[in-house]
Amino acid sequence: MSSPKKERIYPIKIPTPFAVGPVYCYLIKDDKNVLVDCGQFEEQAHNVIEEELNKHGLQLQNIDEIWLTHGHPDHFGQAARLAELSGATVYGHRKEEANFACNSDRELFAIFFDNHGIPGHSIQQMVEQLDWLQQFQRPIEPKWIQEGDTLNSGTLQFEVLHMPGHSAGHLIFVEQDEIIFGGDLLLDHITTNALINFDPDTDARNKSLLQYRNSLEKLRGHTGILLPGHGETILDIPATVEHHLSEHEVRYADVLKALKAEPRSLLEVSLQLFPEPMRKGDLFLVFSEVMGYLDWGVKENKVHEIMDEDQVRYQTK
C-alpha cells in the first residue's frame, strides 16, 4: 500500500478456530478510526484488536465506527463487545438481521433438509455445529445501511454495495474503485461458499449461488485493489473473478453429469461428488455447494425437481 489513501489503512490478522484460517479486518486511521469487520468473540481475537490499535497509538475507546461486511462470526462476532467498550456506531445490512441476532433460522433449515431426505442424524450434526458457533458471537443490531449509501472515515469516502450470495446481506465498501473492502465476496486462494440461507422478509430460500455469480459479475468491472476477509490482497479483480466463475462452470458440469443416469437426491449427488468432505462432516458446506448447482440447472431448464418417495429428487431433462 503506497498511495496516501492506502497508507491510512492497516490490516489486522486475527487467528480463528475455523477451517478457513485467519480472518482479516482492517483499521482505517483517519479523521475517524474505523474497523472494517472485527473478528470472532474470543479473548485472543479481542487481544489482537487491542494490541494492533496500540501499535498505532490508539485504544479501544478510540474506535468511532465498525463497518460489517456480513454476519458470520469471524467477521462480526465481537462487534457488540467492541461497541460497548468504545461507543462506536456499528453498520450492517438488514438482510443479515438473523445472523447479527445469532438466530440460525434452524426451523427453516430443518424443514428444507427434511424435504430433501437428509437423515435426522445428519440434520442433528449440522444443528450441533451451529450451536458450537454460538460461543464465537454476541448479538447486535447495527445501524442498517443499504446499496447506494455512503460511509466515510473523514478523507476517505466509500460507496456501500450489496453483494449477496455468500450471505443474504453481504456488503462491500468501494472507494472510487481504488480500494475495496471485499469481506468474503472474492478470495484469492479459495472459492467462496454460496451458503444456504433464507430471505428474512419472506422466509424463502435464497438461490445463493445464482446471487453470488451475479455479485461476481457486478464486481468484474471494478478496478483497484480488493482487501479480502481471508488470504492475500487481490490486485487483479477481473482476472480473479473470471477464475472463480470458470471454476463454477466445471463444478456445474460435474453436477449435470451426476444426474444423467437416474434421478438423484441432494444427499446422493453430494456423496458422489464430495465423498471425503462428507466423511469429514462438512455437510452444510457440501449441501450448500451442490444445492447451488441444482438451482442453476433448474433456472436453465436443464434440471427439474421431482417428488420421489416423499423427498425432492433432481434429474436432467
N, C-alpha and C positions, 0 to 999 in steps of 0.2 A: 504494500500500500504506500504509494509515493505522493499522490496529489494531496493538497491541503485538506480536501474534503475527507479523504480516506484516512488521513493521519489523526482524525478525531475519533476513529472507530477502533476498538480493541476487542479481539476475540477472547472469549473465556471458555476454556476447555474443561468440561465437568465429567468426571468418570460416572458411569451409570452401572446398575446391576443388570442391565438389559442386553440382549444378544446383539443389538445394533452397535454397542460400544459407546464411546464418549459422545456427549452432545455438546454442540457449540451454542452459547449465547453470546451476545455482543453488547459491549458498553459503548455508547456514544457520549463522549465527554465534550460538551458544547455549552451554550448558554444554559441549557438544561442537561441534566445527567439522565440518560435513558438506558434501560436494559431492554434488549430485544430477546424475548424468551429468558428463562431463568433457571432451568434445571428442575429436577425432582425434589420432593420434600424428603430430605435426608440430611443428617448432620454434616456429612462430608461435603455434599453439594453446597450447603449453606456456608461452610467454612471456606470453600473455594471462592464463592462470590465475595465474601468479606475480605479475603486475602488479596484478590485481584483489585478490588476497589481501593484497598490501602496502598497498593503499588502505584496507583495514580492519584494519590493524595486525597482519597475520598473515604467516607464511611457510609454505613448502611443508610443513615438518616439523610444523606445527600442524594439519594435516588429520587428523582422527580416523577418519572413515568416508567411504566413497564408495558411494552407492546408485545402481545402474544400472537404468534402465528397460528396456533391451534391448541386444542385441549387434550393433548396426550401428556402423561405425567412427566416425561423427561423435558417437556417444553414449558409447562405451566405449573408443575406440582407445588413449588414453594412460593408462588406469586402471592398467595394470601398472607403468608408469614412475612415476606419482604415488605408488602404494602402496609401491614400492621406496624412494623418497626420503623418504616420510613415516612408513612403518609403518602406514598406515591399513588398516582392515578394509574389504574390498570385498564388497558384497552383490549378488546377482542370482538369476534363476530358472534352474533346471536345464535347462529346455527350450531355453535359449539356449546350452547347452553347446558345440554345434558352432560357433556364431558366436564365442563367447568364446575358443574354441581356435583361431580363424582357419581353421577347416575348412569349406570351402564346399559339402560334400556333392556335389562335382562329378559323381561317378559316377551318383548318383540323378538329378541334373538331366539328364545326358546321356541316360540311359535314357528319362526322361519325354519329352524333346524329340524324340528319335529316334522314339518310338512315335507321336508326333503329327505326324510328317512334316516336321519343321523341317530345312531343308537343313544339311549339315555345316558349310558356311562360316558360317552364322548361329550355329550352336552354338559354333563356334570363336570368333566375335566376342564372344559372351557370356562364354566362358571367359577371354578376354583382358581383358575388363572386370573380372571377378572378380580376376584376377591383379593388375591395376592397383590395386585397392583394398587389397591386402595391405600396401602401404607405409604405410598410414594406421592400422594397428592392430598391437598386440602381444598375444600370447595371455595369458590369465589364467584361473585357476579361482577364481571368487568363493566366498564362503560362501553356500550355497544357502538361499534363502527361498522361501516359497510363500504362496498365498492364505490370509488369516486371520492371518498373522504380524504382529507389530508392530515398528516401528523407532522410535527416539526420538533427539532431539537434546539431550535434557535436559528442558526445559519443554514442548517440543512432541512429541506422540506421533502416529505415522502408522500407519494400517492398510494392509497390503500387499494389493492386489487384482490377480489375474491377469486380464489383458485381451488375449487372443491375437487374431491377425488380421494386423496389420502384420508381426509376427513371432510365432513359436510361444510364446515365453516372455515376452511384453511385460507389464510391470508398471506400475501406477500407485500412488502413495502418497497416502493420503487422511487429512487431519487434521480429524476431526469435521465433514466437509462444508463446512469453511470455506476450506481451502487444499488444492488437489490438484496434485501434480506429475504431469503427464499424458504426458510423453515425446512420442511421435508418435501417441498414440491419437486425439486430437482437435486439429486445427489450424484456425485461423480463416480463413486465406487460401487454402488448397488442400485438396483431398480426399486423405486419406492412402491410399497404395497398400497393398492387401492382397496381399503378395508371395507368390509360390510358395515354399513351404517344406515341410519334411518332419519328421514326428514322430521324435524321437531314440530312442524306445523301440521303434518298430515299423518305421521307415523308410517308412511310408505317407505319401503326400502329404496334407497338411492341406487341408481346404476353407477356404482362408484368408478369402475374402470372407464366407462364412457365419459363420465365427468372429468376424470383425470386426464384422459387423452385430449379432451377439449381444452383443458387448462394448459397442457403442454403446448398445444398448437398456438394458444394465445401468447405463451411465453417465448415461442420460437422467434418472434420478431424483435425481441429486445436485445440490446447490446450492453456493453459494460461488463462488470463483474458481478457474480452472484455469490453471496456469502451464505452457505448452506447450514442446516442444522447438524449435519454429520459429514465428516470427510473433508476433502480439500476444497479450497476456493475454486469456483468454476470460471474460467477466463473466456471460454468459447461456448456461449449459451446455445446458439443454434445447433452446433455440432453435437453437443451433449444431448439436447432434446432429440435430435434425429437418431442418435444411437439407441435411446430408450424406446422410441416409437418403433424402431426396427426390431428390437427385442420382443416387443409386444406382438408384432406380426408373426414371429417364429413360434411363440407360445400359442397364439391363436390357431395356427395351422396344426399344431400338435393336438389341441383340444378337438378340432373338427375331425381329425383323423381318428381319434379315440372313439368318436360317436358313429363311425361308418358301419361297424359290424352289427350293432344292435342298440336299442335304447339303453341308456345308462343313467344312473343317478349321479348327483353331485358327489356322493361318497365314492362311488365306483370310479369315476373319472379321476378324482383326487388320488386314490390309491394307485391307479395305473400310472399316472404321470409323476407323482411325487411320493413314492413309497418310503424313502428314507426320512424326509421331514415329517411325514405322517407317523412313522415309527417313533420318532423322537418326541412327538407330542405337539408339534407346531400346527395343530388342527385349524385354529382360527385363521392363521396366515394362509394356509393352503386353501381352505374353503373360500376365503376372500378372493384369492388369485383365480381359482377355477371358475367361481361364480361370475367374475368379471368377463371372462371369455365366453361363457354361456350367454350372458346378456348381450354381448357383441354379436354372437351368432343369431340370436333371436331378432335383434334390431335389423340385421342384414337379410333376414328371412332365409338364412341358411340352416337354422336350427329351430325346432319347435318343441314346446313343452307338451308332455302328455301326462295324464294321471294314470299310474300303473300300480295296482296293489296299494292304494291309499297313499302313494307318495309321488312326488314330481320326478319325472324322468325326462331326458332330453334325447332327441335323435335328429340326425341331419335329414334335410329334405331331398 
